[in-house]
Amino acid sequence: MRGRITTLLNSQHLTRISLVTFLLASTMVSFFITVKAITWSVDDQQLTSNTHFDGFPALAQTKDGRVWFVWSKEVLGNLSLCHKISNDQGRTWSPEMNLTKLPASGNDQNPSIMQAQNETIWVVWTSDRPPPPAPPQPDFLIDATPQNVTVLRETSENSTITVTSLNDFNGTVDLSVLNEPTGVSTTFDPIAVAPPANGTVNSTLTISTDPSATPGNYTLNVMGVSGKLMHTINVYVEITAAGGTGQAATGFSEPSSLSNQATASIQDYEIYFKTSHDNGETWSADIQLTNNGVDDLRPAITQLNNGTIMIVWQSYTPDNHNIVCSTTIDGVSWSDIQLLTSDPARDKAPALTQTADGSIWVVWASMRHGDYEIYYKTYDGATWLPDQRLTYDTKSDVQPAIVQTVDEEIMIFWASSSDTGNYDIYYKLSSNNGATWSSRTEFVGTGYEDIWPAVMQAQDTKMWVAWYNNEAEQPNGNWDVYLRTSLAGDVNEDNQINVLDLTIVSLAYGSMIGEPDYNPVADINNDGIVEMRDLRIVAYYLGET
């Protein structure tokens, strides 16, 4: 039956009258539903089944219709980012592919993914990987030949000072001797040298003595200075009255090196991102966004209507966990980090979206009332409005996710601790931009730990919610990612997609807002007209429950 209807719907010669006749003959029903709601599939899809940890899911759909699932996967004790892609609305998935090094040198977690207006795909995450070694800086070394010099009193001897350029150093080095003993004078020819990049240049050090020089062993500190760089080498001098032993002071030392090589910082979580300009065929290198010596966690990314890319995250500054943000146009130049919350209590795990009216919404968990509660705030185009409290529970509410549906309802999902001590997933929705909210609705309650929801709505209006829990491989419990979707096309809200839904849509087919036979629930994608795209949504998912 499903194949027959799908074929008919794809026909270029299908008319509204013939479709209505066919459907009415098949069902003998005709009615309207006037209130839209979301119904959910009864079957959860397990997206991962690895023997180690899988978690921190993220979802996005690209312009070509493909759905991307990104998550953190444990390999050899550390977390790497992996992804899968579905070309058929989640019925099948590609093999998993890694996005970051596998195995990772640290933990790559909390990914967020989006596709920009220019079709570049962005993935942002946090990692406590060891910082990469600093790139070699231009520098120089100095040497002396010979390093041991015997000088007969009232005569002079020479040593060749060699300056070597390192890492393309091309500055001028000024030479001097720090400590001339009594009766000893030194000169350089030339006194300033400029080695070619990665090459060498020489200067002649002349050591002269006069009658006041006292025979004995001495150490001359030869110094080379170029800007903030300074290096020294010791030249050991023996002054003799007549015919010396030729043996100067022993205990030679290597030249000191005061180079500007960076030292490794404390290993903390920092924000990273990478991009793909060819729909995921190739990716840029991992790019580090923050480097401030404190933990930066749970980033979320979106592109605003004006093209600006915004990232929000949780940062430990100053002396507390707060929500911060930064923006960019090109991913190269970033704005200064802006503080979005400043309450003395800890604020963590933000999520981000921009709604149809242009407002920017940031939602997070805050420890302002003895336990974590969900808060949000909005930017109205001119200023950030005050923080608003969403939940009022006696148990912790954490890890929020936010989306605005095609019906312009704002939905916020989060994890909440239950009476059993486990976490379950709940949501609230608002149809008036947050003026009022529904009561909380349980979305997932398995009796195990259900945490870290991620949510998106696809182009065909299908809602996707992913999370992870420890239900698999009990009694030990292994963390895997699960997925539940809405029943796109269930217009009569009977928790199944069948010919009755086709009938409702067909009866309003071709109508527009304001016309007598327009039915808003039949306008599935909410574009103001009931047309073939609405029918195809029902037909594609026909038979699902």
Secondary structure as UniProt FT lines:
FT   HELIX           2..10
FT   TURN            12..13
FT   HELIX           16..27
FT   STRAND          45..46
FT   STRAND          54..61
FT   TURN            63..64
FT   STRAND          67..75
FT   TURN            76..77
FT   STRAND          78..86
FT   TURN            89..90
FT   STRAND          97..98
FT   STRAND          108..115
FT   TURN            117..118
FT   STRAND          121..127
FT   STRAND          139..145
FT   STRAND          148..152
FT   TURN            153..154
FT   STRAND          156..166
FT   TURN            167..168
FT   STRAND          173..177
FT   TURN            182..183
FT   STRAND          184..189
FT   STRAND          192..193
FT   TURN            197..198
FT   STRAND          200..209
FT   TURN            211..212
FT   STRAND          216..226
FT   TURN            227..228
FT   STRAND          229..240
FT   STRAND          256..257
FT   STRAND          270..276
FT   TURN            279..280
FT   STRAND          287..288
FT   STRAND          296..303
FT   TURN            305..306
FT   STRAND          309..316
FT   STRAND          321..328
FT   STRAND          338..339
FT   STRAND          347..354
FT   TURN            356..357
FT   STRAND          360..366
FT   STRAND          373..379
FT   STRAND          388..389
FT   STRAND          397..404
FT   TURN            406..407
FT   STRAND          410..417
FT   TURN            419..420
FT   STRAND          423..430
FT   TURN            433..434
FT   STRAND          441..444
FT   STRAND          450..457
FT   TURN            459..460
FT   STRAND          463..472
FT   TURN            473..476
FT   STRAND          478..486
FT   TURN            488..489
FT   TURN            491..492
FT   HELIX           499..507
FT   TURN            508..510
FT   TURN            513..514
FT   TURN            516..517
FT   TURN            520..522
FT   TURN            524..525
FT   HELIX           532..540
FT   TURN            541..543
//
